[in-house]
Amino acid sequence: MTALGVRARHVAPLVSRIVAAIVGGYALAALASVAALALPMSTPQAVLTGMLSSFAIYAGAVVWVFAVRSATRAWVGLLVAAAVLLPAAWSVWNAGGTM
């Protein structure tokens, strides 16, 4: 194996974690922000709740990505969390955001 191949094999998991932290964390925070609109409260209060919680969720996702043993577990964890939030966000999208 060439030196470039060896280096790529060692760098690829780190790059995957960085992408998971940036892109996956942002997607998870955005999904949670939209899902907060499904909460039984007034719309302005739900928007504020979603915005404030998205900061904590993004920070938690970044910590999670670098705390787990492998990049695969990081991606799976983000996907599981997104799957939990998806039904609530989907109900808001289908309702047109008027709940």
FINU-400971 format. One record per atom (N, C-alpha, C, O): residue number from 1; residue in three letters; chain; x, y, z. Coordinates in steps of 0.001 Angstrom, whole numbers, plus 500000, padded with zeros to 6 digits. Example, Ala and Ser with C-alpha at 12.3 -4.5 7.8 and 13.67 -1.06 7.14 Angstrom:
<pts>
   num   residuo   cadena       c1       c2       c3
     1       ala        A   513190   494310   507800
     1       ala        A   512300   495500   507800
     1       ala        A   513200   496700   507800
     1       ala        A   514236   496681   508465
     2       ser        A   512850   497750   507080
     2       ser        A   513670   498940   507140
     2       ser        A   512900   500030   507870
     2       ser        A   513409   501138   508039
</pts>
This chain:
<pts>
   num   residuo   cadena       c1       c2       c3
     1       met        A   500839   498826   500000
     1       met        A   500000   500000   500000
     1       met        A   500889   501243   500000
     1       met        A   501922   501278   500669
     2       thr        A   500491   502230   499267
     2       thr        A   501293   503439   499164
     2       thr        A   501144   504285   500433
     2       thr        A   500238   504081   501240
     3       ala        A   502045   505220   500576
     3       ala        A   502021   506096   501746
     3       ala        A   500743   506936   501766
     3       ala        A   500192   507224   502828
     4       leu        A   500286   507322   500582
     4       leu        A   499052   508105   500503
     4       leu        A   497859   507271   500949
     4       leu        A   496965   507780   501625
     5       gly        A   497837   506005   500580
     5       gly        A   496751   505124   500990
     5       gly        A   496723   504895   502486
     5       gly        A   495655   504860   503096
     6       val        A   497898   504738   503078
     6       val        A   497979   504549   504523
     6       val        A   497507   505800   505239
     6       val        A   496763   505723   506217
     7       arg        A   497938   506944   504754
     7       arg        A   497532   508213   505379
     7       arg        A   496019   508425   505244
     7       arg        A   495369   508866   506192
     8       ala        A   495470   508117   504090
     8       ala        A   494034   508275   503892
     8       ala        A   493251   507344   504812
     8       ala        A   492182   507707   505303
     9       arg        A   493777   506157   505042
     9       arg        A   493107   505202   505918
     9       arg        A   493076   505689   507367
     9       arg        A   492143   505375   508106
    10       his        A   494075   506440   507769
    10       his        A   494116   506964   509129
    10       his        A   493338   508278   509261
    10       his        A   492835   508591   510341
    11       val        A   493238   509026   508202
    11       val        A   492583   510335   508253
    11       val        A   491080   510220   507989
    11       val        A   490312   511056   508465
    12       ala        A   490652   509218   507253
    12       ala        A   489248   509089   506864
    12       ala        A   488288   509061   508056
    12       ala        A   487268   509748   507998
    13       pro        A   488546   508312   509130
    13       pro        A   487616   508358   510263
    13       pro        A   487511   509738   510911
    13       pro        A   486435   510136   511358
    14       leu        A   488608   510455   510961
    14       leu        A   488572   511801   511522
    14       leu        A   487743   512733   510641
    14       leu        A   486932   513511   511143
    15       val        A   487947   512652   509347
    15       val        A   487165   513483   508423
    15       val        A   485684   513132   508529
    15       val        A   484828   514016   508497
    16       ser        A   485385   511842   508657
    16       ser        A   483997   511411   508795
    16       ser        A   483374   511977   510068
    16       ser        A   482220   512406   510054
    17       arg        A   484116   511983   511148
    17       arg        A   483604   512553   512403
    17       arg        A   483397   514064   512285
    17       arg        A   482415   514600   512798
    18       ile        A   484313   514742   511616
    18       ile        A   484164   516193   511440
    18       ile        A   482921   516502   510624
    18       ile        A   482161   517409   510961
    19       val        A   482713   515748   509550
    19       val        A   481514   515944   508726
    19       val        A   480260   515606   509529
    19       val        A   479252   516307   509435
    20       ala        A   480321   514540   510314
    20       ala        A   479172   514175   511150
    20       ala        A   478873   515277   512159
    20       ala        A   477710   515602   512398
    21       ala        A   479914   515852   512748
    21       ala        A   479702   516910   513741
    21       ala        A   479100   518150   513104
    21       ala        A   478167   518740   513649
    22       ile        A   479623   518547   511958
    22       ile        A   479149   519786   511331
    22       ile        A   477795   519582   510661
    22       ile        A   476827   520275   510977
    23       val        A   477733   518637   509742
    23       val        A   476514   518444   508947
    23       val        A   475444   517715   509747
    23       val        A   474292   518146   509791
    24       gly        A   475827   516610   510380
    24       gly        A   474854   515844   511148
    24       gly        A   474327   516595   512347
    24       gly        A   473134   516537   512644
    25       gly        A   475203   517301   513039
    25       gly        A   474768   518096   514180
    25       gly        A   473830   519213   513774
    25       gly        A   472844   519484   514459
    26       tyr        A   474135   519861   512663
    26       tyr        A   473256   520925   512169
    26       tyr        A   471906   520365   511771
    26       tyr        A   470870   520943   512102
    27       ala        A   471907   519243   511063
    27       ala        A   470642   518635   510630
    27       ala        A   469808   518201   511831
    27       ala        A   468590   518381   511842
    28       leu        A   470451   517638   512828
    28       leu        A   469734   517210   514026
    28       leu        A   469159   518410   514781
    28       leu        A   468024   518356   515255
    29       ala        A   469923   519473   514894
    29       ala        A   469437   520676   515578
    29       ala        A   468285   521317   514810
    29       ala        A   467322   521788   515417
    30       ala        A   468375   521338   513496
    30       ala        A   467292   521903   512685
    30       ala        A   466032   521059   512800
    30       ala        A   464925   521592   512882
    31       leu        A   466201   519759   512805
    31       leu        A   465060   518853   512940
    31       leu        A   464388   519031   514297
    31       leu        A   463160   519037   514385
    32       ala        A   465171   519174   515336
    32       ala        A   464613   519392   516674
    32       ala        A   463918   520738   516768
    32       ala        A   462902   520872   517450
    33       ser        A   464457   521724   516094
    33       ser        A   463849   523047   516093
    33       ser        A   462470   523017   515439
    33       ser        A   461534   523653   515923
    34       val        A   462351   522289   514355
    34       val        A   461061   522161   513688
    34       val        A   460117   521291   514510
    34       val        A   458926   521586   514609
    35       ala        A   460644   520223   515098
    35       ala        A   459815   519323   515897
    35       ala        A   459245   520021   517128
    35       ala        A   458191   519627   517628
    36       ala        A   459915   521035   517614
    36       ala        A   459416   521767   518783
    36       ala        A   458091   522459   518485
    36       ala        A   457330   522750   519407
    37       leu        A   457808   522724   517228
    37       leu        A   456535   523346   516868
    37       leu        A   455357   522408   517084
    37       leu        A   454210   522854   517106
    38       ala        A   455621   521120   517242
    38       ala        A   454548   520156   517506
    38       ala        A   454176   520100   518985
    38       ala        A   453216   519424   519353
    39       leu        A   454925   520804   519840
    39       leu        A   454626   520808   521263
    39       leu        A   453319   521548   521531
    39       leu        A   452986   522492   520814
    40       pro        A   452576   521131   522555
    40       pro        A   451288   521786   522844
    40       pro        A   451483   523104   523595
    40       pro        A   451242   523190   524799
    41       met        A   451919   524113   522868
    41       met        A   452086   525456   523433
    41       met        A   451846   526458   522310
    41       met        A   451680   526076   521151
    42       ser        A   451830   527714   522653
    42       ser        A   451613   528728   521628
    42       ser        A   452777   528725   520634
    42       ser        A   453897   528342   520974
    43       thr        A   452501   529149   519421
    43       thr        A   453515   529105   518368
    43       thr        A   454749   529936   518696
    43       thr        A   455862   529444   518511
    44       pro        A   454611   531170   519173
    44       pro        A   455833   531922   519506
    44       pro        A   456670   531250   520593
    44       pro        A   457900   531273   520543
    45       gln        A   456003   530660   521558
    45       gln        A   456735   529976   522625
    45       gln        A   457412   528712   522083
    45       gln        A   458523   528382   522497
    46       ala        A   456753   528006   521164
    46       ala        A   457347   526810   520559
    46       ala        A   458549   527172   519696
    46       ala        A   459540   526442   519674
    47       val        A   458470   528281   518993
    47       val        A   459604   528732   518174
    47       val        A   460793   529062   519065
    47       val        A   461922   528669   518770
    48       leu        A   460547   529773   520140
    48       leu        A   461626   530116   521072
    48       leu        A   462212   528855   521715
    48       leu        A   463429   528743   521867
    49       thr        A   461362   527925   522085
    49       thr        A   461829   526660   522653
    49       thr        A   462685   525898   521651
    49       thr        A   463731   525357   522009
    50       gly        A   462247   525855   520407
    50       gly        A   463016   525169   519373
    50       gly        A   464358   525822   519119
    50       gly        A   465367   525137   518952
    51       met        A   464373   527142   519089
    51       met        A   465631   527853   518848
    51       met        A   466617   527632   519988
    51       met        A   467792   527355   519748
    52       leu        A   466149   527750   521217
    52       leu        A   467037   527584   522361
    52       leu        A   467523   526145   522499
    52       leu        A   468689   525911   522818
    53       ser        A   466639   525185   522261
    53       ser        A   467050   523792   522383
    53       ser        A   467994   523376   521263
    53       ser        A   468801   522464   521442
    54       ser        A   467902   524033   520112
    54       ser        A   468772   523653   519001
    54       ser        A   470246   523915   519321
    54       ser        A   471113   523179   518851
    55       phe        A   470541   524939   520103
    55       phe        A   471932   525200   520481
    55       phe        A   472483   524070   521351
    55       phe        A   473607   523612   521149
    56       ala        A   471684   523628   522317
    56       ala        A   472116   522537   523198
    56       ala        A   472220   521224   522427
    56       ala        A   473134   520435   522666
    57       ile        A   471309   520990   521523
    57       ile        A   471330   519750   520740
    57       ile        A   472538   519730   519814
    57       ile        A   473188   518694   519670
    58       tyr        A   472845   520854   519188
    58       tyr        A   474014   520904   518310
    58       tyr        A   475299   520658   519104
    58       tyr        A   476166   519900   518669
    59       ala        A   475416   521295   520256
    59       ala        A   476607   521094   521086
    59       ala        A   476697   519648   521569
    59       ala        A   477779   519060   521586
    60       gly        A   475570   519084   521956
    60       gly        A   475557   517689   522378
    60       gly        A   475921   516735   521261
    60       gly        A   476606   515738   521490
    61       ala        A   475466   517033   520051
    61       ala        A   475792   516187   518897
    61       ala        A   477285   516237   518598
    61       ala        A   477884   515210   518280
    62       val        A   477884   517401   518695
    62       val        A   479327   517522   518444
    62       val        A   480109   516744   519493
    62       val        A   481062   516041   519158
    63       val        A   479723   516860   520739
    63       val        A   480400   516105   521796
    63       val        A   480208   514605   521575
    63       val        A   481154   513831   521721
    64       trp        A   478992   514193   521227
    64       trp        A   478696   512782   520990
    64       trp        A   479567   512212   519881
    64       trp        A   480115   511118   520017
    65       val        A   479694   512945   518790
    65       val        A   480447   512451   517630
    65       val        A   481890   512143   517996
    65       val        A   482450   511156   517517
    66       phe        A   482493   512958   518823
    66       phe        A   483891   512736   519170
    66       phe        A   484061   511882   520435
    66       phe        A   485185   511509   520771
    67       ala        A   482979   511570   521132
    67       ala        A   483084   510769   522340
    67       ala        A   482940   509268   522085
    67       ala        A   483467   508459   522849
    68       val        A   482237   508893   521026
    68       val        A   482023   507468   520773
    68       val        A   483268   506827   520183
    68       val        A   484185   507519   519741
    69       arg        A   483295   505509   520181
    69       arg        A   484501   504776   519773
    69       arg        A   484811   504854   518289
    69       arg        A   485979   504854   517902
    70       ser        A   483796   504919   517463
    70       ser        A   484065   504889   516021
    70       ser        A   483183   505897   515294
    70       ser        A   482169   506360   515817
    71       ala        A   483594   506218   514090
    71       ala        A   482815   507137   513264
    71       ala        A   481477   506515   512889
    71       ala        A   480482   507224   512740
    72       thr        A   481448   505199   512736
    72       thr        A   480197   504518   512396
    72       thr        A   479181   504678   513520
    72       thr        A   478007   504951   513266
    73       arg        A   479627   504510   514757
    73       arg        A   478718   504707   515891
    73       arg        A   478238   506147   515974
    73       arg        A   477100   506400   516369
    74       ala        A   479081   507074   515612
    74       ala        A   478679   508482   515624
    74       ala        A   477544   508717   514636
    74       ala        A   476541   509346   514972
    75       trp        A   477706   508210   513417
    75       trp        A   476667   508368   512401
    75       trp        A   475388   507652   512804
    75       trp        A   474296   508189   512619
    76       val        A   475506   506445   513354
    76       val        A   474321   505693   513770
    76       val        A   473597   506435   514894
    76       val        A   472368   506503   514895
    77       gly        A   474330   506979   515833
    77       gly        A   473709   507739   516917
    77       gly        A   472953   508951   516418
    77       gly        A   471856   509244   516894
    78       leu        A   473533   509655   515463
    78       leu        A   472844   510813   514894
    78       leu        A   471589   510385   514131
    78       leu        A   470556   511051   514203
    79       leu        A   471682   509282   513406
    79       leu        A   470516   508800   512652
    79       leu        A   469399   508324   513572
    79       leu        A   468223   508546   513284
    80       val        A   469752   507677   514671
    80       val        A   468732   507235   515627
    80       val        A   468035   508436   516258
    80       val        A   466811   508449   516388
    81       ala        A   468800   509428   516646
    81       ala        A   468207   510642   517226
    81       ala        A   467319   511356   516206
    81       ala        A   466257   511869   516557
    82       ala        A   467751   511388   514956
    82       ala        A   466938   512013   513909
    82       ala        A   465657   511222   513667
    82       ala        A   464604   511811   513422
    83       ala        A   465738   509896   513733
    83       ala        A   464552   509063   513529
    83       ala        A   463518   509284   514626
    83       ala        A   462317   509176   514379
    84       val        A   463976   509591   515830
    84       val        A   463053   509868   516928
    84       val        A   462339   511203   516704
    84       val        A   461150   511325   516996
    85       leu        A   463051   512191   516193
    85       leu        A   462475   513520   515992
    85       leu        A   461677   513652   514698
    85       leu        A   460846   514550   514570
    86       leu        A   461922   512776   513758
    86       leu        A   461309   512901   512433
    86       leu        A   459780   512867   512440
    86       leu        A   459182   513675   511729
    87       pro        A   459105   511992   513189
    87       pro        A   457630   512023   513151
    87       pro        A   457036   513354   513610
    87       pro        A   456064   513830   513022
    88       ala        A   457600   513951   514638
    88       ala        A   457083   515243   515111
    88       ala        A   457328   516330   514077
    88       ala        A   456447   517149   513812
    89       ala        A   458519   516342   513493
    89       ala        A   458819   517344   512464
    89       ala        A   457953   517121   511232
    89       ala        A   457501   518078   510604
    90       trp        A   457725   515874   510892
    90       trp        A   456905   515563   509716
    90       trp        A   455472   516054   509912
    90       trp        A   454849   516546   508971
    91       ser        A   454952   515922   511123
    91       ser        A   453582   516402   511384
    91       ser        A   453498   517915   511237
    91       ser        A   452481   518443   510786
    92       val        A   454552   518605   511613
    92       val        A   454562   520071   511464
    92       val        A   454652   520432   509983
    92       val        A   453954   521335   509521
    93       trp        A   455516   519725   509231
    93       trp        A   455635   520010   507805
    93       trp        A   454332   519740   507057
    93       trp        A   453959   520502   506166
    94       asn        A   453643   518667   507414
    94       asn        A   452389   518347   506737
    94       asn        A   451285   519320   507104
    94       asn        A   450400   519582   506289
    95       ala        A   451318   519859   508313
    95       ala        A   450313   520820   508745
    95       ala        A   450608   522212   508200
    95       ala        A   449780   523112   508343
    96       gly        A   451739   522402   507595
    96       gly        A   452101   523708   507062
    96       gly        A   452600   524659   508127
    96       gly        A   452673   525867   507900
    97       gly        A   452944   524126   509294
    97       gly        A   453481   524961   510358
    97       gly        A   452414   525711   511148
    97       gly        A   452750   526542   511992
    98       thr        A   451137   525434   510894
    98       thr        A   450068   526127   511620
    98       thr        A   449436   525178   512610
    98       thr        A   448407   524562   512333
    99       met        A   450055   525068   513752
    99       met        A   449504   524190   514795
    99       met        A   449007   525026   515931
    99       met        A   448503   524490   516918
</pts>
